[in-house]
């Protein structure tokens, strides 16, 4: 009887062992499937991270391209006709009182100062006519109190043009004049 019990327990163990081997084989197959799935997900995650970086860079570029605000002004010393200003013997801001257009309200007709409120490229152009006298007259564009361009003329006409002046922060600009009567 002991032998039969022992034989029964060995056979039961063998059956249990073969069941365990079958389960182990199934688990090994499942592990391989999960590893393959994990590799695919890792590859997809890498692609998503790359795509996210590209998208973030594009957002930065788009933010830089969106205009913060439009700024432009056109002004003259007089609305029409002729008049005189000067003589002026010191470096003095030239105040254009007749403002034709002032988009963005960056030019002050009270001070003659243009404050660049947004970064960008700015274009300045001026035409002045000088009368009388034999000494030089000067007109220039000043940026943050530093002279950028000075036109010196013994003739009766001063022309000036400044293009693509990049402004990276709010800055003040003004035309200054010194010399003969304008």
OpenMM code with the backbone's topology and positions (N, CA, C; nanometers):
from openmm import Vec3, app, unit

residues = "UNK UNK UNK UNK UNK UNK UNK UNK UNK UNK UNK UNK UNK UNK UNK UNK UNK UNK UNK UNK UNK UNK UNK UNK UNK UNK UNK UNK UNK UNK UNK UNK UNK UNK UNK UNK UNK UNK UNK UNK UNK UNK UNK UNK UNK UNK UNK UNK UNK UNK UNK UNK UNK UNK UNK UNK UNK UNK UNK UNK UNK UNK UNK UNK UNK UNK UNK UNK UNK UNK UNK UNK UNK UNK UNK UNK UNK UNK UNK UNK UNK UNK UNK UNK UNK UNK UNK UNK UNK UNK UNK UNK UNK UNK UNK UNK UNK UNK UNK UNK UNK UNK UNK UNK UNK UNK UNK UNK UNK UNK UNK UNK UNK UNK UNK UNK UNK UNK UNK UNK UNK UNK UNK UNK UNK UNK UNK UNK UNK UNK UNK UNK UNK UNK UNK UNK UNK UNK UNK UNK UNK UNK UNK UNK UNK UNK UNK UNK UNK UNK UNK UNK UNK UNK UNK UNK UNK UNK UNK UNK UNK UNK UNK UNK UNK UNK UNK UNK UNK UNK UNK UNK UNK UNK UNK UNK UNK UNK UNK UNK UNK UNK".split()
positions = [
    Vec3(0.0819, -0.1162, 0.0000),
    Vec3(0.0000, 0.0000, 0.0000),
    Vec3(0.0880, 0.1248, 0.0000),
    Vec3(0.1908, 0.1238, 0.0737),
    Vec3(0.2845, 0.2350, 0.0758),
    Vec3(0.3454, 0.2575, -0.0620),
    Vec3(0.3724, 0.1495, -0.1263),
    Vec3(0.4298, 0.1596, -0.2592),
    Vec3(0.3307, 0.2239, -0.3553),
    Vec3(0.2055, 0.1871, -0.3433),
    Vec3(0.1027, 0.2447, -0.4286),
    Vec3(0.0864, 0.3947, -0.4007),
    Vec3(0.0872, 0.4303, -0.2766),
    Vec3(0.0762, 0.5719, -0.2400),
    Vec3(0.1966, 0.6501, -0.2929),
    Vec3(0.3102, 0.5890, -0.2795),
    Vec3(0.4318, 0.6537, -0.3262),
    Vec3(0.4283, 0.6691, -0.4788),
    Vec3(0.3849, 0.5632, -0.5465),
    Vec3(0.3743, 0.5650, -0.6913),
    Vec3(0.2697, 0.6686, -0.7348),
    Vec3(0.1583, 0.6763, -0.6638),
    Vec3(0.0534, 0.7734, -0.6930),
    Vec3(0.1066, 0.9159, -0.6772),
    Vec3(0.1792, 0.9399, -0.5699),
    Vec3(0.2326, 1.0738, -0.5453),
    Vec3(0.3378, 1.1099, -0.6491),
    Vec3(0.4186, 1.0131, -0.6972),
    Vec3(0.5187, 1.0387, -0.8011),
    Vec3(0.4482, 1.0715, -0.9316),
    Vec3(0.3446, 0.9942, -0.9656),
    Vec3(0.2702, 1.0189, -1.0885),
    Vec3(0.1988, 1.1546, -1.0829),
    Vec3(0.1422, 1.1861, -0.9683),
    Vec3(0.0766, 1.3156, -0.9504),
    Vec3(0.1796, 1.4269, -0.9644),
    Vec3(0.2964, 1.4078, -0.9077),
    Vec3(0.4043, 1.5058, -0.9177),
    Vec3(0.4506, 1.5217, -1.0609),
    Vec3(0.4570, 1.4069, -1.1346),
    Vec3(0.4975, 1.4142, -1.2742),
    Vec3(0.3949, 1.4931, -1.3554),
    Vec3(0.2661, 1.4632, -1.3293),
    Vec3(0.1616, 1.5381, -1.3985),
    Vec3(0.1710, 1.6867, -1.3617),
    Vec3(0.1933, 1.7115, -1.2348),
    Vec3(0.2055, 1.8490, -1.1886),
    Vec3(0.3283, 1.9151, -1.2520),
    Vec3(0.4367, 1.8396, -1.2646),
    Vec3(0.5585, 1.8909, -1.3257),
    Vec3(0.5361, 1.9200, -1.4739),
    Vec3(0.4644, 1.8353, -1.5448),
    Vec3(0.4383, 1.8597, -1.6872),
    Vec3(0.3432, 1.9788, -1.7037),
    Vec3(0.2485, 1.9938, -1.6109),
    Vec3(0.1605, 2.1110, -1.6143),
    Vec3(0.2424, 2.2385, -1.5901),
    Vec3(0.3358, 2.2273, -1.4968),
    Vec3(0.4208, 2.3423, -1.4670),
    Vec3(0.5098, 2.3762, -1.5868),
    Vec3(0.5598, 2.2736, -1.6549),
    Vec3(0.6411, 2.2963, -1.7751),
    Vec3(0.5584, 2.3635, -1.8846),
    Vec3(0.4334, 2.3205, -1.8985),
    Vec3(0.3441, 2.3806, -1.9983),
    Vec3(0.3175, 2.5270, -1.9627),
    Vec3(0.2915, 2.5526, -1.8341),
    Vec3(0.2683, 2.6902, -1.7897),
    Vec3(0.3942, 2.7744, -1.8091),
    Vec3(0.5097, 2.7156, -1.7799),
    Vec3(0.6364, 2.7852, -1.7978),
    Vec3(0.6576, 2.8206, -1.9451),
    Vec3(0.6275, 2.7267, -2.0336),
    Vec3(0.6419, 2.7514, -2.1773),
    Vec3(0.5483, 2.8643, -2.2213),
    Vec3(0.4234, 2.8618, -2.1700),
    Vec3(0.3287, 2.9691, -2.2020),
    Vec3(0.3800, 3.1037, -2.1498),
    Vec3(0.4329, 3.1025, -2.0283),
    Vec3(0.4854, 3.2259, -1.9696),
    Vec3(0.6056, 3.2790, -2.0481),
    Vec3(0.6908, 3.1870, -2.0945),
    Vec3(0.8057, 3.2296, -2.1742),
    Vec3(0.7602, 3.2949, -2.3047),
    Vec3(0.6570, 3.2375, -2.3677),
    Vec3(0.6019, 3.2959, -2.4899),
    Vec3(0.5434, 3.4343, -2.4590),
    Vec3(0.4706, 3.4424, -2.3477),
    Vec3(0.4094, 3.5697, -2.3074),
    Vec3(0.5174, 3.6750, -2.2773),
    Vec3(0.6256, 3.6338, -2.2123),
    Vec3(0.7367, 3.7253, -2.1824),
    Vec3(0.7973, 3.7786, -2.3121),
    Vec3(0.8176, 3.6909, -2.4102),
    Vec3(0.8716, 3.7340, -2.5397),
    Vec3(0.7771, 3.8336, -2.6070),
    Vec3(0.6449, 3.8055, -2.5994),
    Vec3(0.5468, 3.8978, -2.6574),
    Vec3(0.5532, 4.0345, -2.5878),
    Vec3(0.5629, 4.0326, -2.4553),
    Vec3(0.5696, 4.1568, -2.3788),
    Vec3(0.6990, 4.2333, -2.4072),
    Vec3(0.8107, 4.1612, -2.4235),
    Vec3(0.9368, 4.2272, -2.4567),
    Vec3(0.9286, 4.2944, -2.5940),
    Vec3(0.8668, 4.2251, -2.6899),
    Vec3(0.8486, 4.2826, -2.8232),
    Vec3(0.7604, 4.4074, -2.8155),
    Vec3(0.6514, 4.3978, -2.7396),
    Vec3(0.5621, 4.5111, -2.7205),
    Vec3(0.6343, 4.6267, -2.6511),
    Vec3(0.7152, 4.5964, -2.5508),
    Vec3(0.7915, 4.6976, -2.4776),
    Vec3(0.8895, 4.7696, -2.5709),
    Vec3(0.9569, 4.6935, -2.6576),
    Vec3(1.0496, 4.7544, -2.7534),
    Vec3(0.9755, 4.8465, -2.8509),
    Vec3(0.8588, 4.8013, -2.8962),
    Vec3(0.7790, 4.8840, -2.9876),
    Vec3(0.7348, 5.0127, -2.9180),
    Vec3(0.6927, 5.0019, -2.7924),
    Vec3(0.6504, 5.1200, -2.7173),
    Vec3(0.7686, 5.2139, -2.6908),
    Vec3(0.8856, 5.1582, -2.6635),
    Vec3(1.0046, 5.2408, -2.6417),
    Vec3(1.0399, 5.3172, -2.7692),
    Vec3(1.0286, 5.2500, -2.8834),
    Vec3(1.0560, 5.3154, -3.0111),
    Vec3(0.9539, 5.4262, -3.0374),
    Vec3(0.8278, 5.3985, -3.0101),
    Vec3(0.7229, 5.4991, -3.0289),
    Vec3(0.7428, 5.6173, -2.9340),
    Vec3(0.7828, 5.5899, -2.8102),
    Vec3(0.8091, 5.6959, -2.7130),
    Vec3(0.9232, 5.7858, -2.7608),
    Vec3(1.0265, 5.7239, -2.8165),
    Vec3(1.1392, 5.8011, -2.8691),
    Vec3(1.0929, 5.8919, -2.9829),
    Vec3(1.0096, 5.8381, -3.0724),
    Vec3(0.9548, 5.9185, -3.1825),
    Vec3(0.8703, 6.0332, -3.1296),
    Vec3(0.7885, 6.0065, -3.0289),
    Vec3(0.7036, 6.1105, -2.9705),
    Vec3(0.7870, 6.2197, -2.9044),
    Vec3(0.8957, 6.1808, -2.8370),
    Vec3(0.9832, 6.2806, -2.7743),
    Vec3(1.0484, 6.3684, -2.8809),
    Vec3(1.0934, 6.3077, -2.9893),
    Vec3(1.1534, 6.3834, -3.0992),
    Vec3(1.0507, 6.4782, -3.1595),
    Vec3(0.9306, 6.4281, -3.1847),
    Vec3(0.8235, 6.5099, -3.2407),
    Vec3(0.7888, 6.6250, -3.1468),
    Vec3(0.7867, 6.5985, -3.0158),
    Vec3(0.7577, 6.7026, -2.9171),
    Vec3(0.8642, 6.8116, -2.9214),
    Vec3(0.9906, 6.7728, -2.9303),
    Vec3(1.0989, 6.8720, -2.9386),
    Vec3(1.0859, 6.9577, -3.0643),
    Vec3(1.0552, 6.8928, -3.1767),
    Vec3(1.0379, 6.9667, -3.3023),
    Vec3(0.9207, 7.0637, -3.2895),
    Vec3(0.8106, 7.0161, -3.2323),
    Vec3(0.6922, 7.1007, -3.2148),
    Vec3(0.7219, 7.2184, -3.1231),
    Vec3(0.7930, 7.1945, -3.0138),
    Vec3(0.8289, 7.3035, -2.9223),
    Vec3(0.9150, 7.4074, -2.9932),
    Vec3(1.0089, 7.3628, -3.0757),
    Vec3(1.0934, 7.4561, -3.1512),
    Vec3(1.0100, 7.5375, -3.2502),
    Vec3(0.9126, 7.4713, -3.3141),
    Vec3(0.8259, 7.5424, -3.4079),
    Vec3(0.7411, 7.6465, -3.3353),
    Vec3(0.6947, 7.6147, -3.2164),
    Vec3(0.6161, 7.7099, -3.1376),
    Vec3(0.7009, 7.8326, -3.1047),
    Vec3(0.8260, 7.8113, -3.0687),
    Vec3(0.9159, 7.9236, -3.0387),
    Vec3(0.9318, 8.0121, -3.1622),
    Vec3(0.9521, 7.9504, -3.2781),
    Vec3(0.9688, 8.0266, -3.4021),
    Vec3(0.8414, 8.1045, -3.4341),
    Vec3(0.7264, 8.0399, -3.4202),
    Vec3(0.5992, 8.1069, -3.4490),
    Vec3(0.5788, 8.2252, -3.3550),
    Vec3(0.6123, 8.2088, -3.2275),
    Vec3(0.5987, 8.3195, -3.1321),
    Vec3(0.6874, 8.4363, -3.1713),
    Vec3(0.8054, 8.4074, -3.2263),
    Vec3(0.8953, 8.5143, -3.2692),
    Vec3(0.8433, 8.5858, -3.3940),
    Vec3(0.7684, 8.5114, -3.4779),
    Vec3(0.7194, 8.5695, -3.6022),
    Vec3(0.5899, 8.6478, -3.5860),
    Vec3(0.5148, 8.6196, -3.4808),
    Vec3(0.3887, 8.6897, -3.4596),
    Vec3(0.4195, 8.8347, -3.4240),
    Vec3(0.3645, 8.9280, -3.5010),
    Vec3(0.3930, 9.0676, -3.4691),
    Vec3(0.3313, 9.1069, -3.3359),
    Vec3(0.4134, 9.1660, -3.2520),
    Vec3(0.3672, 9.2099, -3.1208),
    Vec3(0.2798, 9.3330, -3.1374),
    Vec3(0.3129, 9.4139, -3.2301),
    Vec3(0.2377, 9.5353, -3.2565),
    Vec3(0.2996, 9.6072, -3.3738),
    Vec3(0.2200, 9.6813, -3.4437),
    Vec3(0.2700, 9.7553, -3.5578),
    Vec3(0.3021, 9.8974, -3.5127),
    Vec3(0.4136, 9.9496, -3.5601),
    Vec3(0.4578, 10.0831, -3.5219),
    Vec3(0.5043, 10.1563, -3.6474),
    Vec3(0.4523, 10.2766, -3.6664),
    Vec3(0.4971, 10.3608, -3.7777),
    Vec3(0.4542, 10.5043, -3.7496),
    Vec3(0.5342, 10.5983, -3.7966),
    Vec3(0.4909, 10.7378, -3.7861),
    Vec3(0.5445, 10.8179, -3.9035),
    Vec3(0.4706, 10.9210, -3.9366),
    Vec3(0.5102, 11.0152, -4.0397),
    Vec3(0.4781, 11.1533, -3.9845),
    Vec3(0.5769, 11.2429, -3.9893),
    Vec3(0.5571, 11.3745, -3.9292),
    Vec3(0.6369, 11.4796, -4.0048),
    Vec3(0.5960, 11.6047, -3.9871),
    Vec3(0.6683, 11.7164, -4.0480),
    Vec3(0.6714, 11.8324, -3.9492),
    Vec3(0.7616, 11.9264, -3.9751),
    Vec3(0.7712, 12.0430, -3.8870),
    Vec3(0.6479, 12.1317, -3.8996),
    Vec3(0.5970, 12.1430, -4.0218),
    Vec3(0.4804, 12.2277, -4.0476),
    Vec3(0.3746, 12.1486, -4.1228),
    Vec3(0.2491, 12.1864, -4.1042),
    Vec3(0.1408, 12.1208, -4.1771),
    Vec3(0.1448, 12.1593, -4.3245),
    Vec3(0.1800, 12.2840, -4.3520),
    Vec3(0.1916, 12.3298, -4.4904),
    Vec3(0.2676, 12.4620, -4.4915),
    Vec3(0.3039, 12.5042, -4.6088),
    Vec3(0.3712, 12.6323, -4.6220),
    Vec3(0.5144, 12.6275, -4.5754),
    Vec3(0.5645, 12.7446, -4.5355),
    Vec3(0.7029, 12.7523, -4.4911),
    Vec3(0.7099, 12.8239, -4.3576),
    Vec3(0.8178, 12.8038, -4.2896),
    Vec3(0.8417, 12.8660, -4.1607),
    Vec3(0.9871, 12.8482, -4.1246),
    Vec3(1.0282, 12.9104, -4.0177),
    Vec3(1.1681, 12.8985, -3.9768),
    Vec3(1.1777, 12.8481, -3.8342),
    Vec3(1.2878, 12.7859, -3.8085),
    Vec3(1.3207, 12.7355, -3.6754),
    Vec3(1.4695, 12.7617, -3.6571),
    Vec3(1.5054, 12.8375, -3.5578),
    Vec3(1.6466, 12.8604, -3.5334),
    Vec3(1.6858, 13.0033, -3.5580),
    Vec3(1.8114, 13.0369, -3.5548),
    Vec3(1.9239, 12.9432, -3.5465),
    Vec3(1.9289, 12.8705, -3.4124),
    Vec3(1.9842, 12.7518, -3.4169),
    Vec3(1.9953, 12.6666, -3.2988),
    Vec3(2.1436, 12.6460, -3.2733),
    Vec3(2.1897, 12.6792, -3.1548),
    Vec3(2.3329, 12.6746, -3.1263),
    Vec3(2.3746, 12.5558, -3.0411),
    Vec3(2.2819, 12.4710, -3.0034),
    Vec3(2.3161, 12.3548, -2.9202),
    Vec3(2.2474, 12.2305, -2.9766),
    Vec3(2.2970, 12.1155, -2.9383),
    Vec3(2.2401, 11.9867, -2.9775),
    Vec3(2.0973, 11.9799, -2.9213),
    Vec3(1.9979, 11.9907, -3.0083),
    Vec3(1.8590, 12.0045, -2.9657),
    Vec3(1.7705, 11.9041, -3.0380),
    Vec3(1.6833, 11.8353, -2.9653),
    Vec3(1.5891, 11.7451, -3.0334),
    Vec3(1.4996, 11.8235, -3.1292),
    Vec3(1.4808, 11.7693, -3.2444),
    Vec3(1.3960, 11.8294, -3.3460),
    Vec3(1.2559, 11.7719, -3.3280),
    Vec3(1.1605, 11.8575, -3.2962),
    Vec3(1.0243, 11.8121, -3.2669),
    Vec3(0.9366, 11.8372, -3.3893),
    Vec3(0.8908, 11.7286, -3.4488),
    Vec3(0.7996, 11.7371, -3.5623),
    Vec3(0.6582, 11.7490, -3.5058),
    Vec3(0.6031, 11.8702, -3.5104),
    Vec3(0.4732, 11.8977, -3.4470),
    Vec3(0.3553, 11.8456, -3.5293),
    Vec3(0.3684, 11.8491, -3.6612),
    Vec3(0.2574, 11.8036, -3.7462),
    Vec3(0.2716, 11.6528, -3.7699),
    Vec3(0.1903, 11.5764, -3.7009),
    Vec3(0.1968, 11.4303, -3.7116),
    Vec3(0.0889, 11.3844, -3.8092),
    Vec3(0.1317, 11.3286, -3.9212),
    Vec3(0.0399, 11.2793, -4.0233),
    Vec3(-0.0170, 11.1449, -3.9809),
    Vec3(0.0689, 11.0584, -3.9303),
    Vec3(0.0286, 10.9243, -3.8878),
    Vec3(0.1156, 10.8836, -3.7696),
    Vec3(0.0558, 10.8160, -3.6725),
    Vec3(0.1321, 10.7719, -3.5548),
    Vec3(0.0764, 10.6375, -3.5073),
    Vec3(0.0948, 10.5357, -3.5890),
    Vec3(0.0442, 10.4016, -3.5582),
    Vec3(0.1248, 10.3446, -3.4426),
    Vec3(0.0581, 10.3049, -3.3386),
    Vec3(0.1251, 10.2512, -3.2210),
    Vec3(0.1596, 10.3579, -3.1186),
    Vec3(0.1375, 10.4844, -3.1535),
    Vec3(0.1607, 10.5979, -3.0615),
    Vec3(0.3016, 10.5972, -3.0023),
    Vec3(0.4010, 10.5613, -3.0836),
    Vec3(0.5383, 10.5541, -3.0341),
    Vec3(0.6140, 10.6861, -3.0494),
    Vec3(0.5626, 10.7762, -3.1331),
    Vec3(0.6274, 10.9066, -3.1516),
    Vec3(0.5547, 11.0111, -3.0677),
    Vec3(0.6313, 11.0922, -2.9958),
    Vec3(0.5734, 11.2005, -2.9162),
    Vec3(0.5936, 11.3338, -2.9873),
    Vec3(0.4849, 11.3992, -3.0306),
    Vec3(0.4986, 11.5298, -3.0944),
    Vec3(0.5322, 11.6398, -2.9935),
    Vec3(0.5343, 11.6057, -2.8664),
    Vec3(0.5694, 11.7031, -2.7625),
    Vec3(0.7203, 11.7061, -2.7366),
    Vec3(0.7841, 11.5891, -2.7463),
    Vec3(0.9278, 11.5804, -2.7169),
    Vec3(1.0128, 11.5551, -2.8408),
    Vec3(0.9507, 11.5027, -2.9485),
    Vec3(1.0262, 11.4663, -3.0680),
    Vec3(1.0930, 11.3309, -3.0549),
    Vec3(1.0566, 11.2564, -2.9520),
    Vec3(1.1203, 11.1269, -2.9264),
    Vec3(1.0295, 11.0138, -2.9731),
    Vec3(1.0896, 10.9208, -3.0458),
    Vec3(1.0233, 10.7976, -3.0877),
    Vec3(1.0764, 10.6868, -2.9982),
    Vec3(0.9879, 10.6157, -2.9310),
    Vec3(1.0289, 10.5043, -2.8452),
    Vec3(0.9885, 10.3745, -2.9134),
    Vec3(1.0872, 10.2935, -2.9487),
    Vec3(1.0609, 10.1656, -3.0145),
    Vec3(1.0062, 10.0677, -2.9109),
    Vec3(0.8762, 10.0376, -2.9141),
    Vec3(0.8165, 9.9534, -2.8113),
    Vec3(0.8357, 9.8040, -2.8343),
    Vec3(0.8684, 9.7655, -2.9559),
    Vec3(0.8861, 9.6234, -2.9873),
    Vec3(1.0184, 9.6059, -3.0598),
    Vec3(1.0732, 9.4866, -3.0488),
    Vec3(1.1973, 9.4624, -3.1206),
    Vec3(1.1657, 9.4474, -3.2687),
    Vec3(1.2597, 9.4853, -3.3490),
    Vec3(1.2384, 9.4763, -3.4920),
    Vec3(1.3320, 9.5677, -3.5671),
    Vec3(1.3092, 9.5780, -3.6959),
    Vec3(1.3896, 9.6651, -3.7813),
    Vec3(1.3119, 9.7941, -3.8034),
    Vec3(1.3803, 9.9059, -3.7924),
    Vec3(1.3179, 10.0363, -3.8078),
    Vec3(1.3862, 10.1121, -3.9210),
    Vec3(1.3086, 10.1897, -3.9936),
    Vec3(1.3584, 10.2683, -4.1064),
    Vec3(1.3285, 10.4152, -4.0772),
    Vec3(1.4300, 10.4991, -4.0807),
    Vec3(1.4138, 10.6429, -4.0575),
    Vec3(1.4632, 10.7169, -4.1814),
    Vec3(1.3903, 10.8203, -4.2187),
    Vec3(1.4275, 10.8994, -4.3344),
    Vec3(1.3930, 11.0446, -4.3050),
    Vec3(1.4824, 11.1370, -4.3412),
    Vec3(1.4530, 11.2783, -4.3167),
    Vec3(1.5043, 11.3643, -4.4315),
    Vec3(1.4356, 11.4766, -4.4514),
    Vec3(1.4712, 11.5750, -4.5528),
    Vec3(1.4582, 11.7119, -4.4869),
    Vec3(1.5655, 11.7880, -4.4792),
    Vec3(1.5627, 11.9208, -4.4181),
    Vec3(1.6254, 12.0218, -4.5135),
    Vec3(1.5711, 12.1411, -4.5117),
    Vec3(1.6231, 12.2497, -4.5939),
    Vec3(1.6762, 12.3581, -4.5009),
    Vec3(1.8024, 12.3947, -4.5177),
    Vec3(1.8656, 12.4975, -4.4354),
    Vec3(1.8722, 12.6278, -4.5133),
    Vec3(1.8539, 12.7395, -4.4428),
    Vec3(1.8613, 12.8698, -4.5079),
    Vec3(1.9695, 12.9564, -4.4447),
    Vec3(2.0350, 13.0316, -4.5263),
    Vec3(2.1255, 13.1361, -4.4802),
    Vec3(2.2467, 13.0865, -4.4051),
    Vec3(2.3378, 13.1784, -4.3816),
    Vec3(2.4576, 13.1481, -4.3052),
    Vec3(2.5622, 13.0786, -4.3887),
    Vec3(2.6856, 13.0866, -4.3419),
    Vec3(2.7946, 13.0239, -4.4158),
    Vec3(2.8585, 12.9104, -4.3368),
    Vec3(2.8135, 12.8879, -4.2149),
    Vec3(2.8738, 12.7809, -4.1353),
    Vec3(2.7912, 12.6517, -4.1477),
    Vec3(2.8512, 12.5431, -4.1012),
    Vec3(2.7877, 12.4117, -4.1127),
    Vec3(2.6617, 12.4019, -4.0275),
    Vec3(2.5733, 12.3162, -4.0733),
    Vec3(2.4563, 12.2770, -3.9950),
    Vec3(2.4612, 12.1260, -3.9814),
    Vec3(2.4136, 12.0778, -3.8719),
    Vec3(2.4174, 11.9337, -3.8466),
    Vec3(2.2771, 11.8851, -3.8136),
    Vec3(2.2445, 11.7699, -3.8665),
    Vec3(2.1215, 11.7021, -3.8278),
    Vec3(2.1558, 11.5540, -3.8178),
    Vec3(2.1068, 11.4894, -3.7159),
    Vec3(2.1422, 11.3492, -3.6971),
    Vec3(2.0338, 11.2717, -3.6263),
    Vec3(2.0487, 11.1436, -3.6280),
    Vec3(1.9570, 11.0540, -3.5582),
    Vec3(2.0278, 11.0038, -3.4336),
    Vec3(1.9605, 11.0138, -3.3218),
    Vec3(2.0172, 10.9727, -3.1939),
    Vec3(1.9403, 10.8521, -3.1418),
    Vec3(2.0139, 10.7528, -3.0955),
    Vec3(1.9531, 10.6326, -3.0378),
    Vec3(2.0045, 10.6191, -2.8956),
    Vec3(1.9127, 10.6227, -2.7986),
    Vec3(1.9494, 10.6139, -2.6569),
    Vec3(2.0634, 10.7097, -2.6234),
    Vec3(2.0535, 10.8304, -2.6728),
    Vec3(2.1491, 10.9388, -2.6471),
    Vec3(2.2819, 10.9229, -2.7217),
    Vec3(2.2940, 10.8259, -2.8102),
    Vec3(2.4155, 10.8089, -2.8896),
    Vec3(2.3845, 10.8445, -3.0347),
    Vec3(2.4682, 10.9275, -3.0943),
    Vec3(2.4467, 10.9705, -3.2318),
    Vec3(2.4803, 10.8570, -3.3273),
    Vec3(2.3873, 10.8273, -3.4186),
    Vec3(2.4092, 10.7211, -3.5165),
    Vec3(2.4530, 10.7758, -3.6516),
    Vec3(2.3930, 10.8863, -3.6915),
    Vec3(2.4264, 10.9426, -3.8213),
    Vec3(2.4161, 11.0934, -3.8102),
    Vec3(2.5137, 11.1609, -3.8594),
    Vec3(2.5108, 11.3069, -3.8590),
    Vec3(2.5334, 11.3534, -4.0019),
    Vec3(2.4453, 11.4377, -4.0482),
    Vec3(2.4613, 11.5001, -4.1794),
    Vec3(2.5096, 11.6423, -4.1553),
    Vec3(2.6218, 11.6764, -4.2119),
    Vec3(2.6756, 11.8115, -4.1999),
    Vec3(2.6624, 11.8756, -4.3369),
    Vec3(2.6053, 11.9939, -4.3391),
    Vec3(2.5801, 12.0563, -4.4682),
    Vec3(2.6112, 12.2048, -4.4642),
    Vec3(2.6896, 12.2531, -4.5611),
    Vec3(2.7048, 12.3972, -4.5821),
    Vec3(2.6108, 12.4386, -4.6933),
    Vec3(2.5512, 12.3394, -4.7535),
    Vec3(2.4551, 12.3666, -4.8598),
    Vec3(2.3197, 12.3920, -4.7941),
    Vec3(2.2190, 12.3968, -4.8731),
    Vec3(2.0873, 12.4289, -4.8204),
    Vec3(1.9979, 12.3069, -4.7991),
    Vec3(2.0504, 12.1872, -4.8195),
    Vec3(1.9656, 12.0689, -4.8114),
    Vec3(2.0376, 11.9571, -4.7381),
    Vec3(1.9686, 11.8902, -4.6491),
    Vec3(2.0252, 11.7728, -4.5810),
    Vec3(1.9278, 11.6574, -4.5983),
    Vec3(1.9789, 11.5472, -4.6473),
    Vec3(1.8977, 11.4273, -4.6654),
    Vec3(1.9590, 11.3158, -4.5828),
    Vec3(1.8771, 11.2329, -4.5252),
    Vec3(1.9310, 11.1212, -4.4485),
    Vec3(1.8391, 11.0016, -4.4532),
    Vec3(1.8971, 10.8855, -4.4500),
    Vec3(1.8183, 10.7630, -4.4515),
    Vec3(1.8906, 10.6599, -4.3660),
    Vec3(1.8162, 10.5934, -4.2797),
    Vec3(1.8723, 10.4857, -4.1985),
    Vec3(1.7786, 10.3675, -4.2133),
    Vec3(1.8324, 10.2531, -4.2511),
    Vec3(1.7493, 10.1350, -4.2721),
    Vec3(1.7981, 10.0188, -4.1874),
    Vec3(1.7060, 9.9300, -4.1581),
    Vec3(1.7352, 9.8053, -4.0869),
    Vec3(1.8108, 9.8279, -3.9571),
    Vec3(1.7641, 9.9226, -3.8810),
    Vec3(1.8212, 9.9437, -3.7486),
    Vec3(1.7499, 9.8490, -3.6543),
    Vec3(1.8178, 9.7468, -3.6092),
    Vec3(1.7526, 9.6468, -3.5248),
    Vec3(1.7431, 9.6952, -3.3813),
    Vec3(1.6261, 9.6810, -3.3274),
    Vec3(1.6013, 9.7196, -3.1895),
    Vec3(1.5604, 9.5946, -3.1136),
    Vec3(1.6326, 9.5595, -3.0096),
    Vec3(1.6043, 9.4362, -2.9354),
    Vec3(1.5355, 9.4612, -2.8028),
    Vec3(1.5170, 9.5871, -2.7680),
    Vec3(1.4455, 9.6218, -2.6452),
    Vec3(1.3891, 9.7617, -2.6660),
    Vec3(1.2990, 9.8078, -2.5796),
    Vec3(1.2494, 9.9440, -2.5975),
    Vec3(1.3647, 10.0446, -2.5969),
    Vec3(1.3684, 10.1298, -2.6987),
    Vec3(1.4753, 10.2279, -2.7128),
    Vec3(1.4155, 10.3608, -2.7558),
    Vec3(1.4853, 10.4679, -2.7280),
    Vec3(1.4381, 10.5995, -2.7692),
    Vec3(1.5220, 10.6507, -2.8849),
    Vec3(1.4552, 10.7132, -2.9793),
    Vec3(1.5183, 10.7669, -3.0985),
    Vec3(1.4714, 10.9108, -3.1160),
    Vec3(1.5584, 10.9991, -3.1614),
    Vec3(1.5132, 11.1333, -3.1985),
    Vec3(1.6101, 11.1946, -3.2985),
    Vec3(1.5570, 11.2875, -3.3777),
    Vec3(1.6398, 11.3662, -3.4685),
    Vec3(1.6866, 11.4885, -3.3922),
    Vec3(1.8119, 11.5215, -3.4066),
    Vec3(1.8666, 11.6389, -3.3388),
    Vec3(1.9270, 11.7317, -3.4430),
    Vec3(1.9208, 11.8590, -3.4140),
    Vec3(1.9703, 11.9576, -3.5089),
    Vec3(2.0560, 12.0605, -3.4359),
    Vec3(2.1526, 12.1139, -3.5063),
    Vec3(2.2369, 12.2203, -3.4514),
    Vec3(2.2890, 12.3014, -3.5691),
    Vec3(2.2828, 12.4322, -3.5587),
    Vec3(2.3393, 12.5143, -3.6652),
    Vec3(2.2443, 12.6213, -3.7129),
    Vec3(2.2363, 12.6333, -3.8448),
    Vec3(2.1613, 12.7426, -3.9064),
    Vec3(2.0103, 12.7288, -3.8894),
    Vec3(1.9426, 12.8250, -3.9418),
    Vec3(1.7968, 12.8264, -3.9434),
    Vec3(1.7455, 12.7165, -4.0357),
    Vec3(1.6451, 12.6467, -3.9891),
    Vec3(1.5817, 12.5426, -4.0713),
    Vec3(1.4560, 12.6013, -4.1308),
] * unit.nanometer
topology = app.Topology()
chain = topology.addChain("A")
for resn in residues:
    res = topology.addResidue(resn, chain)
    for name in ("N", "CA", "C"):
        topology.addAtom(name, app.Element.getBySymbol(name[0]), res)
